[in-house]
Amino acid sequence: MRIRKSEEQDIVRMMEIYEYAREFMRTHGNPKQWGATHWPPEELIRSDIRNGNSYVCVNESGKVIGTFFFIQGEDIEPTYKNITEGHWLDESPYGVVHRIASDGSERGTGSFCIDWAYQQCGHLRIDTHGDNTVMQNLLKKLHFVHCGTTYVEEDNDPRLAYEKSNTVHL
């Protein structure tokens, strides 16, 4: 597998992957995270591509099998400024992964994408819906630490906030 920046011609495939992910989440006990709002909207994905923050995971055959948003910097995620029931481990600049999804065709796609993002910056934050036990288990497997609760603008559901930093050793 390899990661590359998304391009306009990837949009149809990316939207197919998000459709698969919404159905997967629905059938695995997480119907609200993306299903209620048909998240993410295509215009947001187009904006991510224009801004250079959209990525795809491509398998050995050249097929796009996963997609995600990634950005890094200082205070790049406004919703992460307010964390309740805990605190962040590291206040240094960080990377954020959002909207990660795969088509389910190859095991390990999510791990590969998150590991790639972590390798870019060595400090990553990610949040997930409380019902998304698949993502929670993946983050635990990848040695992320649950730091508290944060909220997103899209809905009122709390998100579990996770962090991994190469400067913090627990």
C-alpha positions as CSV (number, residue, x, y, z in Angstrom):
1,M,0.0,0.0,0.0
2,R,1.0,3.6,-0.5
3,I,-0.4,7.0,0.3
4,R,-0.8,9.9,-2.1
5,K,-2.6,13.2,-2.2
6,S,-6.2,12.9,-3.5
7,E,-7.0,14.3,-6.9
8,E,-10.3,15.5,-8.4
9,Q,-10.6,12.3,-10.4
10,D,-10.6,10.3,-7.1
11,I,-13.8,11.9,-5.9
12,V,-16.3,9.4,-7.3
13,R,-14.2,6.5,-5.7
14,M,-13.8,8.4,-2.4
15,M,-17.6,8.9,-2.2
16,E,-18.1,5.2,-2.9
17,I,-15.7,4.4,0.0
18,Y,-17.6,6.8,2.3
19,E,-20.9,5.1,1.4
20,Y,-19.4,1.7,2.2
21,A,-18.0,3.1,5.5
22,R,-21.4,4.6,6.5
23,E,-23.0,1.2,5.9
24,F,-20.2,-0.6,7.8
25,M,-20.6,1.7,10.8
26,R,-24.4,1.3,10.7
27,T,-24.2,-2.5,10.8
28,H,-21.5,-2.4,13.5
29,G,-23.5,-0.4,16.1
30,N,-22.5,3.1,15.0
31,P,-25.4,4.5,12.9
32,K,-25.2,8.1,14.0
33,Q,-21.6,9.2,13.4
34,W,-21.9,9.7,9.7
35,G,-25.2,8.1,8.8
36,A,-27.6,10.7,10.1
37,T,-26.0,13.5,8.1
38,H,-24.7,11.4,5.1
39,W,-21.3,12.7,6.2
40,P,-19.0,13.8,4.7
41,P,-20.5,15.9,2.0
42,E,-18.8,15.9,-1.5
43,E,-18.2,19.7,-1.3
44,L,-16.1,19.2,1.8
45,I,-14.0,16.5,0.1
46,R,-13.5,18.8,-2.9
47,S,-12.4,21.6,-0.5
48,D,-10.0,19.2,1.3
49,I,-8.5,18.3,-2.1
50,R,-8.1,22.0,-3.1
51,N,-6.4,22.7,0.2
52,G,-4.0,19.8,-0.1
53,N,-5.3,17.9,3.0
54,S,-7.0,14.9,1.3
55,Y,-5.2,11.6,0.9
56,V,-5.9,8.2,-0.6
57,C,-4.5,4.8,0.2
58,V,-3.7,2.9,-3.0
59,N,-3.2,-0.9,-3.0
60,E,-0.5,-2.8,-5.0
61,S,-2.8,-3.0,-8.0
62,G,-3.2,0.8,-8.1
63,K,-6.8,0.8,-6.8
64,V,-7.9,3.4,-4.2
65,I,-9.0,1.5,-1.2
66,G,-9.0,4.1,1.5
67,T,-9.2,7.8,2.1
68,F,-8.6,10.4,4.9
69,F,-8.0,14.0,5.8
70,F,-4.7,14.9,7.3
71,I,-3.2,18.3,8.4
72,Q,-0.5,19.2,10.8
73,G,0.6,22.4,12.5
74,E,0.0,24.4,15.7
75,D,-3.6,24.6,17.0
76,I,-5.0,23.3,13.7
77,E,-8.2,21.8,15.1
78,P,-10.3,24.5,16.9
79,T,-12.6,21.9,18.5
80,Y,-9.5,20.4,20.2
81,K,-9.0,23.5,22.3
82,N,-11.8,22.4,24.6
83,I,-11.3,19.0,26.0
84,T,-13.3,17.8,29.0
85,E,-12.9,14.8,31.3
86,G,-9.2,14.8,30.8
87,H,-6.4,16.7,29.0
88,W,-4.1,16.4,26.1
89,L,-0.7,14.8,26.7
90,D,1.5,17.1,24.6
91,E,0.9,20.8,23.7
92,S,3.4,20.9,20.8
93,P,2.2,21.2,17.2
94,Y,0.4,18.1,16.0
95,G,-1.3,16.3,13.1
96,V,-5.0,15.5,12.9
97,V,-6.7,12.7,11.0
98,H,-10.3,13.0,10.1
99,R,-12.8,11.2,7.8
100,I,-10.7,8.1,7.6
101,A,-12.5,5.3,5.7
102,S,-11.7,2.2,3.7
103,D,-13.6,0.0,1.3
104,G,-13.1,-3.1,3.4
105,S,-11.2,-4.9,0.7
106,E,-7.9,-5.2,2.5
107,R,-7.1,-5.8,6.1
108,G,-4.9,-3.2,7.8
109,T,-5.8,-0.2,5.6
110,G,-6.8,2.0,8.6
111,S,-3.7,1.1,10.5
112,F,-1.5,1.8,7.4
113,C,-3.1,5.3,7.0
114,I,-2.9,6.3,10.6
115,D,0.7,5.0,10.9
116,W,1.6,7.0,7.8
117,A,0.1,10.2,9.3
118,Y,2.0,9.6,12.5
119,Q,5.3,9.2,10.7
120,Q,4.8,12.6,9.1
121,C,4.7,14.5,12.4
122,G,5.3,12.2,15.4
123,H,2.4,13.7,17.2
124,L,-1.2,12.9,16.2
125,R,-4.6,13.6,17.6
126,I,-7.8,11.9,16.5
127,D,-11.4,11.7,17.7
128,T,-14.1,9.3,17.2
129,H,-17.8,8.7,18.1
130,G,-18.5,6.9,21.4
131,D,-20.3,4.2,19.4
132,N,-17.4,3.6,17.0
133,T,-15.8,0.7,18.8
134,V,-14.0,-0.4,15.7
135,M,-12.0,2.8,15.6
136,Q,-11.5,2.9,19.4
137,N,-10.0,-0.6,19.2
138,L,-7.8,0.3,16.3
139,L,-6.5,3.4,18.2
140,K,-5.7,1.3,21.3
141,K,-3.9,-1.2,19.1
142,L,-1.8,1.6,17.6
143,H,-0.9,2.8,21.2
144,F,-3.0,6.0,21.2
145,V,-4.1,7.2,24.6
146,H,-7.7,8.2,25.4
147,C,-7.3,11.8,26.7
148,G,-10.9,13.0,27.2
149,T,-13.9,14.2,25.4
150,T,-14.3,16.8,22.7
151,Y,-17.2,18.1,20.6
152,V,-17.5,18.7,16.9
153,E,-19.6,21.4,15.1
154,E,-21.5,18.8,13.0
155,D,-23.6,17.4,15.8
156,N,-24.0,17.4,19.6
157,D,-22.6,13.9,20.1
158,P,-19.4,13.9,22.2
159,R,-16.3,12.5,20.6
160,L,-13.6,10.4,22.4
161,A,-10.3,12.2,22.0
162,Y,-7.1,10.2,21.4
163,E,-3.5,11.2,21.1
164,K,-0.1,9.7,20.4
165,S,3.2,11.6,20.7
166,N,6.8,10.5,20.3
167,T,7.7,12.9,23.1
168,V,5.4,11.4,25.7
169,H,6.2,7.9,27.0
170,L,3.7,6.3,29.3
